[in-house]
Amino acid sequence: MTDIFELLKGKQNSKGDFQKQPVVVQGITGKYGTRHTKLMIEYGTNIVAGVTPGKGGQKFENSVPIYETIKEAVDKTGAKISIMFVPAKFFLGAAKDALEAGIKLLVAIPEHVPVHDTMKIVALAKQKDAIVIGPNTPGVMIPELIKIGIMPASPFKFG
């Protein structure tokens, strides 16, 4: 079974520091995706790619490459973590694409996702030995290391 803590914290280097795990943002160019991606980057989360169909080849904030598909983003970056800022009606397809591309931790922000869509994705995640947090979640974080979601960082401290 995939260990969520191992996925989030990554491996320690020779100094004992944890490497920042690469994260892909599905829906990076939408209103909420843009806002919360900026906040995650400010927190120190290693956002390595975004995915927005029709906007592949662009850059987010002049640095984060945007890809047409999650498969392309995973192939280019090796990311195993994705956060989704997609409308509920696109959740099923986007989540399925992410899990089939090799994502091992999928953080799904959208609310109002049909229960049957959620059940299908949870079943697929189980087959793929992956973890789904959400939908309708504020996200997940390890204070002072990684924040993947929409929660404010200030209330959380390490220790």
N, C-alpha and C positions, 0 to 999 in steps of 0.2 A: 504494500500500500504506500502511496506517495505520502511523504511527511511534509506537511505544510510549513513547519518551522524550518526544515532544511531548505525548502524551496525559497523561502523569504530571506533567510540570513546568508545563504551562500557559504562559500568555503573561506576558511581563515588563511591569511597570508603569513609569511614568516614573522611578521611583527605582531601577529595575533589579531589584526584588524580583519573584519569581514569584507569581502569584495561586494560591490553593489551589483545585485542581480539585474539583468536586463528586463525591461518591461515594455510591452507593446500596448498602445492605446487604440482601440477600435472606436471610430467616431471622433477622432481627434480634432476635426475642423468644425464640429457643431458647437453651439453656444456653450453647453455644459462641458463638453470634451475640452474645448479651448481653455475655459476658465480653470478647470480642475487640473488639467495637465500643467499649466503654469504653476499652480500651487504645489503640485507633486514635485516638479523640478526644483522649485525654491526650497522644498524640504530636503532635497538631496536624492530623491528617487531617480534611478538610472533609466530614464525614458529613452529608448533607443530607436523607436519607430512609431509611426502612426499609420492607421489604415482608414482610408475614405475612398470608396469607389468613385472614379471620375476625377480624382485629384492626385493620382499617382505621379511621382516625379517632382512634386512640390516639396517645400521644406516648411516645417512648423517653427516659427520664431527664428528663421534663418539657420537652423541647425539640425532639427530632427527630421529625417527623411520620411516622406509619406508614400505609402505603397497602395496599389489597387486592391490587393488581397492580403489576408492574414498569412496565407501560405508563403507568399513572396516575402513578407516581413520576417517570418520565422526562419525561412531559408537563408536570408541575408544576415540576420542578427544572432540566430541561435537562441532567441528568447524562449522561455518556458512559462512566462507569466503574461497574462493579458487582462486589461480592464476594459469593460465595454460601456460606452456612452452612446448607445443606439436606441432608437424608438422601440417600444415594446413589439410592434408589428414586425420588426426585423430581428428580434432576439433569437428566434429559433434557428434561422439560417446563419446568422453571424456566430452564434455559439457552436453550432455544428461544424462550421468551417474552422473555427479556432481549435476545437478538440481534434479534428481530423488532421490539422496541420502540425500537431504535436504539443500544443499548449497543455501544461500540467496543472496550472492554477488559473482558473478563470473567475475574475471578480466581475459580477454582473450588476451594474447600477440600476438599470431600468425598472420602473414600477409598472404595475398593471399588466404584467406578463401573464397570459393564460396559464392556468395550473397544468393543463395537459402539455403545453410546450415545455414547462419547467420539468415535468416528469420525464419527458423524452430526453432532455439534456442531461439530467441526473443519471439516467440509465446509460446513456452513451459515455458519460464521464467514468462511470464504474467500469465499463468495458475497456476504456483507454487508460485505466489506472490514474485518473486525474481527479482534481478537486474543483467543485463549483461553489463559490460563495455568492449567494443571491439566488434569484434576482431580488431587487428592492433592498439592497444592502448599502450601508454607508461605506463599506470597504473593510480593509484590514491593515494593521500596521504593527511594526516593532519600533517603539519609540527611539528616536535618534538614529535609526538605521534605514527604514523603508516605510513609506506611506503609499498605499494604493487605494484611493477612494476619495470621498467627498467630506470626510470628517475634518474638523479644524484640528490643527496640530498642537495648539497651545495647551490643552488640558492634559496632554500625555507626556510623561517623563520616564526616562529609563530607570529601571530598578524596582 
